[in-house]
Amino acid sequence: MKFRIEKDSLGEKDIPGDAYFGIHTLRSVENFQISGIVMHEEIIKAIIYLKISCAKTNLELETIDKGKGETIINASEEILKNFEKYKSQFPIDIFQAGSGTSLNMNINEVIANLAVEILENKKENFGKKIIHPNDDVNKGQSTNDVMPSAMKISAYLLSENLICALENLENVLSNKGNEFKDILKSGRTHLQDAVPMTVGQEFQAYSRAIEKDIGRVNFAGKFLEELAIGGNAIGTGINTPPKFREIIIKHLNFYLKRNFVPAKNGIESVQFLTDIANFSSALKMLAIDLNKISNDLRLLNSGPYTGFSEIFLPAVEPGSSIMPGKINPSICEAINQVCFKVFGNDLTITTSCAAGQLELNTHMPIIAYSLIESIKILTNGINIFAEKAVKGIKANEERCKFYAEHSLSLITALNPILGYDKCAEIAKEAKRTNKSIKEIIIEKKYLSKEEVDKFLNAKFLTGQNLK
């Protein structure tokens, strides 16, 4: 392998001759051999969009040579267009310098050297800083305003796919609610028999929970629109012309077709990452609800002969390497694991956002990685959950009816008529004799059959007569 020599303030390094990255990247690769995990491409692409927008702003304000500025833009667009080709040029571990300087400089170097190649059609001048990674590509920027802006941009864009997935899940759950609206079943509290409900009501409750999660994610997403870019080192905008921030956002919005806005307070936007923590919290609450729904479906599907067996989840794969014919709720179990990972990521994000000191937060790379991971695994998981689990659920009407009719809590509906104490006696006798509530009430002539049918019909029991 051929090498080139690059020099910085710490000395010289041999860089692979055909590498677009430079000496700062190599030092970071050597320093941070920790996890072998590199940053999500969505963060890298967001940073590149910011580089393009800043280059266009510098051109508009005539603060950069026209040839350099246009070539930086061309190189950046080339990376975005053919990202797979250049993906290996971004090799830095996610556990790196806290502000993300390693990643930002990595991107600066790759863009600078690719720009040189475009300008001169040769790699011999890589690292000679004909186009300088700091002075030209990074002009008007600091890692400190680039990283929080990139996090918000990538999270905002990915959240649109998450919302689509959630809206589909909400719709699928609602459809199941309508499909099962007339199937009576026993409710359960404390994992014990409770008053009746319909299977449809259960799924409509799930649908409403997801609807509220959509609202929370959307609300939290509004705070992602305010960007720190243009604030430079600590948000004061040092070394940038007037209107620099506004013009960057104008070009960014042109590229992304969104409505990002400059931070109202540049200093706040650099050192406080609460907007990110807030969005992560919305993802955590979504994961809480999603985990609850998955747990419920696993319980309701349990059996088929020794569990509840009130619903049938679609069979997606054999469930055991040793027990023939066994089918497990595999999709629900995968969703549980997604949710647990989101919980862990939220804790990482929360503690990291809270660890900022003075004018900077020095834990941005792990915040960025954890946030994007949560959005992506939730989006993919929810799509699979809706299509491969929820959409194919069937209700076991016979089992649901049996449980509803034999639930001791059926007597609750007669509390206002017979009184709590008498109802408790009836429930005890039903349990002791294995007779149904209806049978005992009619046998003892507490109520006539017509009265029992009136008060223990499905609509009355499930509150549907109140609508």
C-alpha positions in Angstrom: 0.0 0.0 0.0 1.3 3.4 -0.9 1.3 6.1 1.8 1.4 9.9 1.9 2.8 11.9 4.8 0.6 14.5 6.5 1.5 16.8 9.2 -0.4 18.6 12.0 0.6 20.4 15.2 1.4 17.1 16.9 3.7 15.8 14.2 3.6 13.6 11.1 1.6 10.5 10.1 1.6 8.0 7.2 -1.9 8.1 5.6 -3.0 5.4 3.1 -2.4 7.1 -0.2 -5.9 6.6 -1.6 -7.8 7.5 1.6 -10.0 10.6 1.4 -9.6 11.1 5.1 -6.6 12.7 6.6 -4.3 12.9 9.7 -7.0 14.0 12.2 -9.1 11.0 11.2 -6.2 8.6 11.5 -5.3 9.9 15.0 -8.9 9.4 16.0 -9.1 5.9 14.6 -5.9 5.1 16.6 -7.1 6.8 19.8 -10.6 5.3 19.9 -10.5 1.6 19.2 -13.3 0.9 21.6 -16.5 -0.6 20.2 -15.9 -1.1 16.4 -19.3 0.7 15.9 -19.3 3.8 13.6 -21.8 6.6 13.5 -25.2 6.2 11.7 -25.0 7.4 8.1 -28.0 9.7 8.8 -25.9 11.8 11.2 -23.0 11.9 8.6 -25.4 12.9 5.9 -27.0 15.6 8.0 -23.5 17.0 8.7 -22.8 17.0 5.0 -26.0 18.9 4.3 -24.8 21.5 6.8 -21.5 21.7 5.0 -23.3 22.3 1.7 -25.5 25.0 3.3 -22.5 26.7 4.9 -20.6 26.7 1.6 -23.5 28.2 -0.2 -23.8 30.8 2.5 -20.1 31.7 2.3 -20.5 32.0 -1.5 -23.5 34.2 -1.1 -21.7 36.5 1.4 -18.5 36.3 -0.7 -16.4 35.0 2.2 -14.9 32.1 0.3 -13.2 31.8 -3.1 -15.9 30.9 -5.7 -13.9 28.0 -7.1 -13.4 26.5 -3.6 -16.9 27.0 -2.5 -18.5 25.4 -5.6 -16.1 22.5 -5.5 -16.9 21.8 -1.8 -20.5 21.7 -2.7 -19.9 19.4 -5.6 -17.8 17.1 -3.5 -20.5 17.0 -0.7 -23.2 16.3 -3.2 -21.1 13.5 -4.7 -20.8 11.8 -1.3 -24.5 12.1 -0.7 -25.3 10.7 -4.1 -23.0 7.7 -3.8 -22.7 7.3 -0.1 -22.0 3.5 -0.3 -18.9 4.3 -2.3 -17.5 6.6 0.4 -19.0 4.9 3.5 -15.6 3.3 4.4 -14.1 6.8 4.7 -16.0 7.5 7.9 -14.3 4.8 10.2 -14.4 6.6 13.6 -15.7 4.8 16.7 -18.8 6.3 18.3 -16.9 6.5 21.5 -14.7 9.5 20.6 -14.0 13.1 21.6 -17.1 14.3 23.4 -18.2 17.1 21.2 -17.8 15.0 18.1 -14.7 16.9 16.8 -13.3 13.6 15.5 -16.3 13.0 13.3 -16.7 16.6 12.2 -13.0 16.7 11.1 -13.3 13.3 9.5 -16.0 14.7 7.3 -14.2 17.9 6.7 -11.1 16.0 5.5 -13.1 13.7 3.2 -14.9 16.5 1.6 -11.7 18.6 1.2 -9.7 15.8 -0.5 -12.6 14.8 -2.7 -12.9 18.4 -3.7 -9.2 18.4 -4.6 -9.7 15.3 -6.7 -12.7 17.0 -8.5 -10.7 20.2 -9.0 -7.5 18.6 -10.2 -8.5 15.1 -11.2 -5.7 13.5 -9.2 -5.0 12.2 -5.7 -1.4 13.2 -5.5 -2.4 16.5 -3.8 -4.5 14.8 -1.1 -3.5 16.3 2.3 -1.7 19.3 0.8 -4.7 21.5 1.8 -5.3 23.1 -1.5 -8.8 23.1 -0.2 -8.4 23.2 3.6 -10.6 21.0 5.8 -10.7 23.7 8.6 -10.4 27.0 6.7 -12.6 26.1 3.8 -14.9 23.1 4.4 -15.4 24.1 8.1 -15.6 27.8 7.4 -18.1 29.6 9.7 -18.7 26.4 11.7 -17.6 24.6 14.8 -18.2 21.0 15.8 -20.1 22.5 18.7 -22.9 23.9 16.5 -22.6 21.3 13.8 -23.3 18.2 16.0 -26.4 19.4 17.8 -27.8 20.6 14.5 -27.1 17.3 12.7 -28.7 15.4 15.6 -31.9 17.4 15.3 -32.0 17.3 11.5 -31.5 13.5 11.3 -33.9 12.8 14.1 -36.5 15.1 12.5 -36.3 13.5 9.1 -36.4 9.9 10.5 -39.3 10.8 12.8 -41.5 11.3 9.7 -41.1 7.6 8.9 -41.8 6.7 12.5 -45.0 8.7 12.4 -46.1 6.9 9.3 -45.4 3.5 11.0 -47.3 4.6 14.0 -50.3 5.8 12.0 -50.4 2.5 10.2 -50.3 0.6 13.5 -53.0 2.8 15.0 -55.2 2.1 12.0 -54.6 -1.7 12.1 -55.4 -1.8 15.8 -58.6 0.3 15.3 -59.6 -2.1 12.5 -59.2 -5.0 14.8 -61.3 -3.1 17.4 -64.1 -2.9 14.8 -63.7 -6.5 13.7 -64.0 -7.8 17.3 -66.5 -5.3 18.6 -69.2 -8.0 19.4 -67.0 -10.6 21.0 -67.5 -10.6 24.7 -64.6 -11.6 27.0 -63.6 -11.3 30.6 -61.5 -8.4 31.6 -58.6 -9.0 34.1 -57.1 -6.9 36.8 -54.2 -8.1 39.0 -54.2 -11.1 36.5 -57.5 -12.1 38.2 -61.0 -12.2 36.7 -62.6 -8.8 36.3 -65.7 -7.3 34.7 -66.5 -8.2 31.1 -65.5 -6.2 28.0 -65.3 -6.9 24.3 -62.2 -7.9 22.5 -62.9 -4.9 20.3 -62.8 -2.6 23.3 -59.4 -4.0 24.2 -58.0 -3.2 20.8 -59.6 0.2 20.6 -57.8 1.0 23.8 -54.5 0.0 22.2 -55.3 2.1 19.2 -56.0 5.2 21.4 -52.7 4.7 23.3 -50.8 4.7 20.0 -52.8 7.8 18.9 -51.6 9.6 22.0 -48.0 8.5 21.3 -48.2 10.0 17.8 -49.2 13.3 19.4 -46.3 13.2 21.9 -43.8 12.4 19.2 -45.1 15.1 17.0 -45.1 17.7 19.8 -41.5 16.8 20.8 -40.5 16.9 17.2 -41.4 20.6 16.9 -38.4 21.5 19.2 -36.1 19.7 16.7 -36.7 22.4 14.1 -34.6 25.0 15.9 -31.0 24.6 15.0 -27.7 25.8 16.5 -25.8 26.1 13.2 -24.2 29.4 12.7 -23.5 29.9 16.4 -20.0 28.6 16.0 -17.9 27.7 19.1 -20.2 28.6 21.9 -23.2 30.0 20.0 -22.1 33.7 19.8 -21.5 33.4 16.1 -17.8 34.4 16.3 -16.0 34.7 13.0 -19.2 34.8 11.0 -20.9 37.8 9.1 -24.3 39.2 10.1 -27.2 37.1 8.8 -25.0 34.1 8.5 -27.3 31.8 10.5 -30.4 32.9 8.7 -28.9 32.3 5.3 -27.6 28.8 6.3 -31.1 27.8 7.3 -32.5 29.2 4.0 -30.2 27.0 2.0 -30.7 24.0 4.2 -34.4 24.2 3.9 -34.0 24.5 0.1 -32.2 21.2 0.1 -34.3 19.3 2.6 -37.7 20.9 1.8 -38.4 21.4 5.5 -38.9 24.4 7.7 -36.0 24.5 10.1 -35.4 27.8 11.9 -32.3 29.5 13.5 -32.0 29.1 17.3 -33.6 32.0 19.2 -30.6 31.9 21.5 -27.5 30.5 19.9 -25.7 30.0 23.2 -28.5 28.0 24.7 -28.8 25.8 21.6 -25.1 24.8 21.8 -24.9 23.9 25.5 -28.4 22.6 26.3 -29.5 19.4 24.6 -32.8 19.2 26.3 -34.7 19.2 23.0 -33.0 16.0 22.2 -33.7 14.5 25.7 -37.3 15.6 25.3 -37.7 13.8 22.0 -36.0 10.7 23.5 -38.5 10.8 26.3 -41.4 10.7 23.8 -39.8 7.7 22.2 -39.5 6.1 25.7 -43.2 6.7 26.4 -44.0 5.2 23.0 -41.9 2.2 23.9 -43.7 1.8 27.3 -47.1 1.6 25.5 -45.7 -0.7 22.8 -44.2 -3.0 25.3 -47.5 -3.2 27.2 -49.4 -4.1 24.1 -46.9 -6.7 23.1 -47.1 -8.2 26.6 -50.9 -8.3 26.5 -50.9 -10.0 23.1 -48.5 -12.6 24.3 -50.7 -13.4 27.3 -53.9 -13.4 25.4 -52.3 -15.7 22.8 -50.8 -18.0 25.5 -51.6 -21.7 25.2 -53.0 -23.1 23.1 -54.3 -25.5 25.8 -52.7 -24.3 29.0 -53.0 -20.6 28.6 -55.6 -17.9 27.9 -55.9 -18.7 24.2 -58.3 -15.8 23.6 -56.6 -14.7 20.4 -54.4 -16.4 17.8 -51.3 -14.6 16.6 -50.1 -15.4 13.1 -47.5 -18.2 13.0 -44.3 -16.7 11.6 -41.7 -19.4 12.4 -41.3 -22.8 14.3 -41.0 -22.0 18.0 -38.7 -24.6 19.3 -35.6 -26.5 18.3 -36.8 -29.5 20.3 -40.6 -29.3 20.7 -42.2 -30.2 17.4 -45.3 -28.1 16.5 -44.6 -25.4 19.0 -45.3 -21.8 17.8 -44.1 -18.8 19.8 -45.2 -15.1 19.7 -41.8 -14.3 18.1 -42.8 -10.9 16.7 -44.0 -9.7 20.1 -40.9 -10.9 21.8 -38.8 -9.0 19.3 -40.8 -5.9 20.0 -40.2 -6.3 23.7 -36.5 -6.3 23.1 -36.8 -3.2 20.9 -38.6 -1.4 23.7 -36.0 -2.4 26.3 -33.2 -1.1 24.0 -35.1 2.2 23.7 -35.4 2.4 27.5 -31.6 1.9 27.8 -30.9 4.5 25.1 -33.1 7.0 26.8 -31.2 6.6 30.0 -27.9 7.1 28.1 -29.4 10.2 26.4 -30.8 11.6 29.6 -27.6 11.2 31.7 -25.5 12.5 28.8 -27.7 15.5 28.1 -27.6 16.3 31.9 -23.8 16.1 31.9 -23.2 19.3 29.9 -20.9 21.8 31.6 -20.7 25.5 31.1 -20.8 26.3 27.3 -20.8 22.8 25.9 -22.1 19.3 26.2 -19.2 16.9 25.7 -21.2 13.7 25.2 -22.8 14.4 21.8 -21.5 11.3 19.8 -23.2 8.8 22.1 -26.3 10.9 22.3 -26.5 11.1 18.5 -25.9 7.4 18.1 -28.4 6.3 20.7 -31.2 8.7 19.5 -31.0 7.6 15.9 -30.8 3.9 16.9 -34.0 4.3 18.9 -35.9 6.0 16.0 -34.8 3.4 13.5 -35.5 0.3 15.5 -38.9 1.6 16.6 -39.8 2.4 13.1 -38.7 -1.0 11.7 -40.1 -2.9 14.7 -43.5 -1.1 14.5 -43.9 -1.8 10.8 -43.1 -5.5 11.4 -45.4 -5.6 14.4 -48.4 -4.2 12.5 -47.9 -6.3 9.4 -46.7 -9.7 10.8 -48.5 -9.8 14.1 -51.5 -7.5 14.7 -53.0 -7.5 11.2 -53.3 -11.3 11.2 -54.8 -11.7 14.7 -57.9 -13.9 15.0 -60.2 -14.0 18.0 -61.0 -17.3 19.7 -64.7 -16.5 20.2 -65.7 -19.7 21.9 -62.9 -19.4 24.5 -63.7 -15.7 25.1 -67.4 -16.5 25.6 -66.6 -19.3 28.0 -64.4 -17.0 30.2 -66.9 -14.2 30.1 -69.8 -16.4 31.2 -67.8 -18.1 34.0 -66.0 -15.1 35.4 -66.9 -14.5 39.0 -66.6 -10.8 38.4 -69.7 -11.0 36.3 -71.6 -10.5 39.5 -70.2 -6.9 39.8 -72.9 -5.7 37.4 -75.6 -6.7 40.0 -74.0 -4.8 42.9 -76.5 -1.9 42.6 -79.4 -4.4 42.5 -78.5 -7.2 45.0 -76.0 -5.4 47.1 -72.2 -6.1 47.6 -72.6 -8.7 50.4 -75.2 -10.9 48.6 -73.1 -10.7 45.4 -70.0 -11.8 47.3 -72.0 -14.8 48.6 -73.1 -15.7 45.1 -69.5 -15.4 43.8 -68.2 -17.7 46.5 -71.0 -20.3 45.8 -70.2 -20.2 42.1 -66.6 -20.9 42.8 -67.4 -23.7 45.3 -70.0 -25.4 43.1 -68.5 -24.6 39.7 -71.9 -23.3 38.6 -72.3 -20.1 36.6 -73.4 -16.8 38.2 -76.6 -16.9 36.2 -77.5 -20.4 37.3 -77.2 -19.6 41.0 -79.2 -16.3 40.8 -82.1 -18.0 39.0 -82.0 -21.1 41.2 -82.2 -19.0 44.3 -84.8 -16.7 42.7 -82.9 -13.6 43.5 -83.9 -12.4 39.9 -86.0 -13.9 37.2 -84.4 -15.2 34.0 -85.7 -12.2 32.1 -84.1 -9.8 34.7 -80.8 -11.7 34.6 -80.8 -11.5 30.8 -81.5 -7.8 31.0 -78.7 -7.0 33.4 -76.1 -9.5 32.1 -76.3 -8.8 28.4 -73.2 -7.8 26.5 -74.1 -4.2 25.9 -75.0 -3.5 29.5 -72.0 -5.3 30.8 -69.5 -3.5 28.6 -71.0 0.0 28.9 -72.1 0.1 25.3 -75.7 0.8 26.3 -74.4 4.2 27.6 -73.3 5.4 24.1 
